[in-house]
Amino acid sequence: MELSVRYYLKVVNLISFQFSNYSDSVIEKVKNFSKILKGKI
């Protein structure tokens, strides 16, 4: 039981870490895209 809980927490941490990295990169892409749009207008 102890092992599965630890494993579950490790998986959750990994997923949340991956998700935060992904959302950061998406935010950067959106910022860059809006800069490009402002430059064209």
PDB file with one MODEL, atoms N, CA, C and O in Angstrom:
MODEL        1
ATOM      1  N   MET A   1       0.840  -1.207   0.000  1.00  0.00           N
ATOM      2  CA  MET A   1       0.000   0.000   0.000  1.00  0.00           C
ATOM      3  C   MET A   1       0.875   1.257   0.000  1.00  0.00           C
ATOM      4  O   MET A   1       0.672   2.178  -0.791  1.00  0.00           O
ATOM      5  N   GLU A   2       1.845   1.267   0.903  1.00  0.00           N
ATOM      6  CA  GLU A   2       2.758   2.401   1.020  1.00  0.00           C
ATOM      7  C   GLU A   2       3.453   2.693  -0.319  1.00  0.00           C
ATOM      8  O   GLU A   2       3.571   3.843  -0.742  1.00  0.00           O
ATOM      9  N   LEU A   3       3.901   1.624  -0.961  1.00  0.00           N
ATOM     10  CA  LEU A   3       4.623   1.752  -2.226  1.00  0.00           C
ATOM     11  C   LEU A   3       3.743   2.371  -3.308  1.00  0.00           C
ATOM     12  O   LEU A   3       4.193   3.245  -4.048  1.00  0.00           O
ATOM     13  N   SER A   4       2.494   1.924  -3.403  1.00  0.00           N
ATOM     14  CA  SER A   4       1.607   2.432  -4.448  1.00  0.00           C
ATOM     15  C   SER A   4       1.279   3.911  -4.228  1.00  0.00           C
ATOM     16  O   SER A   4       1.157   4.671  -5.188  1.00  0.00           O
ATOM     17  N   VAL A   5       1.139   4.313  -2.976  1.00  0.00           N
ATOM     18  CA  VAL A   5       0.872   5.723  -2.666  1.00  0.00           C
ATOM     19  C   VAL A   5       2.065   6.585  -3.091  1.00  0.00           C
ATOM     20  O   VAL A   5       1.901   7.654  -3.679  1.00  0.00           O
ATOM     21  N   ARG A   6       3.256   6.100  -2.783  1.00  0.00           N
ATOM     22  CA  ARG A   6       4.470   6.835  -3.136  1.00  0.00           C
ATOM     23  C   ARG A   6       4.593   6.947  -4.659  1.00  0.00           C
ATOM     24  O   ARG A   6       4.935   7.999  -5.200  1.00  0.00           O
ATOM     25  N   TYR A   7       4.306   5.845  -5.320  1.00  0.00           N
ATOM     26  CA  TYR A   7       4.365   5.816  -6.789  1.00  0.00           C
ATOM     27  C   TYR A   7       3.345   6.789  -7.380  1.00  0.00           C
ATOM     28  O   TYR A   7       3.647   7.524  -8.320  1.00  0.00           O
ATOM     29  N   TYR A   8       2.143   6.784  -6.820  1.00  0.00           N
ATOM     30  CA  TYR A   8       1.069   7.674  -7.282  1.00  0.00           C
ATOM     31  C   TYR A   8       1.485   9.140  -7.136  1.00  0.00           C
ATOM     32  O   TYR A   8       1.292   9.943  -8.050  1.00  0.00           O
ATOM     33  N   LEU A   9       2.055   9.478  -5.981  1.00  0.00           N
ATOM     34  CA  LEU A   9       2.505  10.854  -5.745  1.00  0.00           C
ATOM     35  C   LEU A   9       3.599  11.244  -6.735  1.00  0.00           C
ATOM     36  O   LEU A   9       3.633  12.371  -7.228  1.00  0.00           O
ATOM     37  N   LYS A  10       4.493  10.296  -7.018  1.00  0.00           N
ATOM     38  CA  LYS A  10       5.569  10.569  -7.969  1.00  0.00           C
ATOM     39  C   LYS A  10       4.998  10.856  -9.346  1.00  0.00           C
ATOM     40  O   LYS A  10       5.446  11.775 -10.031  1.00  0.00           O
ATOM     41  N   VAL A  11       4.010  10.068  -9.754  1.00  0.00           N
ATOM     42  CA  VAL A  11       3.359  10.262 -11.055  1.00  0.00           C
ATOM     43  C   VAL A  11       2.639  11.611 -11.101  1.00  0.00           C
ATOM     44  O   VAL A  11       2.738  12.338 -12.090  1.00  0.00           O
ATOM     45  N   VAL A  12       1.927  11.937 -10.045  1.00  0.00           N
ATOM     46  CA  VAL A  12       1.208  13.220  -9.983  1.00  0.00           C
ATOM     47  C   VAL A  12       2.180  14.392 -10.074  1.00  0.00           C
ATOM     48  O   VAL A  12       1.924  15.359 -10.792  1.00  0.00           O
ATOM     49  N   ASN A  13       3.292  14.308  -9.350  1.00  0.00           N
ATOM     50  CA  ASN A  13       4.303  15.369  -9.404  1.00  0.00           C
ATOM     51  C   ASN A  13       4.863  15.510 -10.808  1.00  0.00           C
ATOM     52  O   ASN A  13       5.049  16.619 -11.308  1.00  0.00           O
ATOM     53  N   LEU A  14       5.128  14.375 -11.439  1.00  0.00           N
ATOM     54  CA  LEU A  14       5.680  14.383 -12.796  1.00  0.00           C
ATOM     55  C   LEU A  14       4.710  15.040 -13.764  1.00  0.00           C
ATOM     56  O   LEU A  14       5.101  15.881 -14.573  1.00  0.00           O
ATOM     57  N   ILE A  15       3.439  14.651 -13.675  1.00  0.00           N
ATOM     58  CA  ILE A  15       2.418  15.195 -14.576  1.00  0.00           C
ATOM     59  C   ILE A  15       2.248  16.705 -14.349  1.00  0.00           C
ATOM     60  O   ILE A  15       2.181  17.473 -15.309  1.00  0.00           O
ATOM     61  N   SER A  16       2.180  17.123 -13.097  1.00  0.00           N
ATOM     62  CA  SER A  16       1.990  18.545 -12.807  1.00  0.00           C
ATOM     63  C   SER A  16       3.207  19.349 -13.253  1.00  0.00           C
ATOM     64  O   SER A  16       3.071  20.479 -13.723  1.00  0.00           O
ATOM     65  N   PHE A  17       4.409  18.761 -13.106  1.00  0.00           N
ATOM     66  CA  PHE A  17       5.637  19.422 -13.561  1.00  0.00           C
ATOM     67  C   PHE A  17       5.617  19.578 -15.074  1.00  0.00           C
ATOM     68  O   PHE A  17       5.909  20.656 -15.593  1.00  0.00           O
ATOM     69  N   GLN A  18       5.273  18.507 -15.782  1.00  0.00           N
ATOM     70  CA  GLN A  18       5.181  18.545 -17.240  1.00  0.00           C
ATOM     71  C   GLN A  18       4.138  19.576 -17.671  1.00  0.00           C
ATOM     72  O   GLN A  18       4.359  20.338 -18.613  1.00  0.00           O
ATOM     73  N   PHE A  19       3.015  19.591 -16.983  1.00  0.00           N
ATOM     74  CA  PHE A  19       1.933  20.508 -17.340  1.00  0.00           C
ATOM     75  C   PHE A  19       2.353  21.957 -17.128  1.00  0.00           C
ATOM     76  O   PHE A  19       2.049  22.818 -17.955  1.00  0.00           O
ATOM     77  N   SER A  20       3.053  22.235 -16.020  1.00  0.00           N
ATOM     78  CA  SER A  20       3.492  23.614 -15.763  1.00  0.00           C
ATOM     79  C   SER A  20       4.516  24.047 -16.805  1.00  0.00           C
ATOM     80  O   SER A  20       4.507  25.200 -17.237  1.00  0.00           O
ATOM     81  N   ASN A  21       5.401  23.135 -17.214  1.00  0.00           N
ATOM     82  CA  ASN A  21       6.349  23.456 -18.284  1.00  0.00           C
ATOM     83  C   ASN A  21       5.607  23.750 -19.576  1.00  0.00           C
ATOM     84  O   ASN A  21       5.929  24.698 -20.292  1.00  0.00           O
ATOM     85  N   TYR A  22       4.603  22.919 -19.865  1.00  0.00           N
ATOM     86  CA  TYR A  22       3.825  23.071 -21.094  1.00  0.00           C
ATOM     87  C   TYR A  22       3.084  24.406 -21.091  1.00  0.00           C
ATOM     88  O   TYR A  22       3.107  25.133 -22.084  1.00  0.00           O
ATOM     89  N   SER A  23       2.434  24.727 -19.985  1.00  0.00           N
ATOM     90  CA  SER A  23       1.660  25.968 -19.922  1.00  0.00           C
ATOM     91  C   SER A  23       2.586  27.182 -20.004  1.00  0.00           C
ATOM     92  O   SER A  23       2.219  28.196 -20.599  1.00  0.00           O
ATOM     93  N   ASP A  24       3.789  27.093 -19.411  1.00  0.00           N
ATOM     94  CA  ASP A  24       4.761  28.186 -19.528  1.00  0.00           C
ATOM     95  C   ASP A  24       5.149  28.412 -20.985  1.00  0.00           C
ATOM     96  O   ASP A  24       5.215  29.553 -21.442  1.00  0.00           O
ATOM     97  N   SER A  25       5.403  27.331 -21.711  1.00  0.00           N
ATOM     98  CA  SER A  25       5.809  27.464 -23.108  1.00  0.00           C
ATOM     99  C   SER A  25       4.653  28.006 -23.947  1.00  0.00           C
ATOM    100  O   SER A  25       4.874  28.768 -24.888  1.00  0.00           O
ATOM    101  N   VAL A  26       3.424  27.616 -23.612  1.00  0.00           N
ATOM    102  CA  VAL A  26       2.259  28.132 -24.333  1.00  0.00           C
ATOM    103  C   VAL A  26       2.124  29.635 -24.100  1.00  0.00           C
ATOM    104  O   VAL A  26       1.863  30.394 -25.034  1.00  0.00           O
ATOM    105  N   ILE A  27       2.303  30.060 -22.853  1.00  0.00           N
ATOM    106  CA  ILE A  27       2.223  31.493 -22.528  1.00  0.00           C
ATOM    107  C   ILE A  27       3.290  32.268 -23.302  1.00  0.00           C
ATOM    108  O   ILE A  27       3.013  33.341 -23.838  1.00  0.00           O
ATOM    109  N   GLU A  28       4.513  31.723 -23.361  1.00  0.00           N
ATOM    110  CA  GLU A  28       5.588  32.370 -24.119  1.00  0.00           C
ATOM    111  C   GLU A  28       5.223  32.485 -25.593  1.00  0.00           C
ATOM    112  O   GLU A  28       5.437  33.529 -26.209  1.00  0.00           O
ATOM    113  N   LYS A  29       4.669  31.408 -26.163  1.00  0.00           N
ATOM    114  CA  LYS A  29       4.279  31.419 -27.576  1.00  0.00           C
ATOM    115  C   LYS A  29       3.206  32.474 -27.828  1.00  0.00           C
ATOM    116  O   LYS A  29       3.252  33.193 -28.827  1.00  0.00           O
ATOM    117  N   VAL A  30       2.240  32.560 -26.916  1.00  0.00           N
ATOM    118  CA  VAL A  30       1.165  33.555 -27.071  1.00  0.00           C
ATOM    119  C   VAL A  30       1.732  34.973 -26.997  1.00  0.00           C
ATOM    120  O   VAL A  30       1.349  35.836 -27.787  1.00  0.00           O
ATOM    121  N   LYS A  31       2.635  35.212 -26.060  1.00  0.00           N
ATOM    122  CA  LYS A  31       3.262  36.538 -25.946  1.00  0.00           C
ATOM    123  C   LYS A  31       4.018  36.895 -27.216  1.00  0.00           C
ATOM    124  O   LYS A  31       3.899  38.006 -27.732  1.00  0.00           O
ATOM    125  N   ASN A  32       4.804  35.931 -27.717  1.00  0.00           N
ATOM    126  CA  ASN A  32       5.564  36.167 -28.941  1.00  0.00           C
ATOM    127  C   ASN A  32       4.635  36.426 -30.115  1.00  0.00           C
ATOM    128  O   ASN A  32       4.889  37.310 -30.934  1.00  0.00           O
ATOM    129  N   PHE A  33       3.555  35.650 -30.195  1.00  0.00           N
ATOM    130  CA  PHE A  33       2.593  35.791 -31.283  1.00  0.00           C
ATOM    131  C   PHE A  33       1.932  37.168 -31.236  1.00  0.00           C
ATOM    132  O   PHE A  33       1.754  37.807 -32.273  1.00  0.00           O
ATOM    133  N   SER A  34       1.573  37.624 -30.046  1.00  0.00           N
ATOM    134  CA  SER A  34       0.932  38.934 -29.933  1.00  0.00           C
ATOM    135  C   SER A  34       1.919  40.053 -30.291  1.00  0.00           C
ATOM    136  O   SER A  34       1.521  41.076 -30.848  1.00  0.00           O
ATOM    137  N   LYS A  35       3.212  39.856 -29.968  1.00  0.00           N
ATOM    138  CA  LYS A  35       4.230  40.840 -30.371  1.00  0.00           C
ATOM    139  C   LYS A  35       4.309  40.924 -31.888  1.00  0.00           C
ATOM    140  O   LYS A  35       4.395  42.013 -32.455  1.00  0.00           O
ATOM    141  N   ILE A  36       4.281  39.754 -32.545  1.00  0.00           N
ATOM    142  CA  ILE A  36       4.341  39.710 -34.011  1.00  0.00           C
ATOM    143  C   ILE A  36       3.131  40.423 -34.602  1.00  0.00           C
ATOM    144  O   ILE A  36       3.263  41.196 -35.551  1.00  0.00           O
ATOM    145  N   LEU A  37       1.940  40.160 -34.036  1.00  0.00           N
ATOM    146  CA  LEU A  37       0.719  40.797 -34.534  1.00  0.00           C
ATOM    147  C   LEU A  37       0.797  42.315 -34.364  1.00  0.00           C
ATOM    148  O   LEU A  37       0.432  43.060 -35.273  1.00  0.00           O
ATOM    149  N   LYS A  38       1.267  42.769 -33.211  1.00  0.00           N
ATOM    150  CA  LYS A  38       1.378  44.215 -32.968  1.00  0.00           C
ATOM    151  C   LYS A  38       2.364  44.849 -33.935  1.00  0.00           C
ATOM    152  O   LYS A  38       2.167  45.975 -34.392  1.00  0.00           O
ATOM    153  N   GLY A  39       3.429  44.113 -34.242  1.00  0.00           N
ATOM    154  CA  GLY A  39       4.425  44.607 -35.195  1.00  0.00           C
ATOM    155  C   GLY A  39       3.843  44.775 -36.594  1.00  0.00           C
ATOM    156  O   GLY A  39       4.228  45.687 -37.325  1.00  0.00           O
ATOM    157  N   LYS A  40       2.913  43.892 -36.967  1.00  0.00           N
ATOM    158  CA  LYS A  40       2.329  43.944 -38.319  1.00  0.00           C
ATOM    159  C   LYS A  40       1.267  45.022 -38.424  1.00  0.00           C
ATOM    160  O   LYS A  40       1.058  45.583 -39.499  1.00  0.00           O
ATOM    161  N   ILE A  41       0.598  45.316 -37.327  1.00  0.00           N
ATOM    162  CA  ILE A  41      -0.494  46.304 -37.368  1.00  0.00           C
ATOM    163  C   ILE A  41       0.088  47.717 -37.365  1.00  0.00           C
ATOM    164  O   ILE A  41      -0.661  48.693 -37.396  1.00  0.00           O
TER     165      ILE A  41
ENDMDL
END
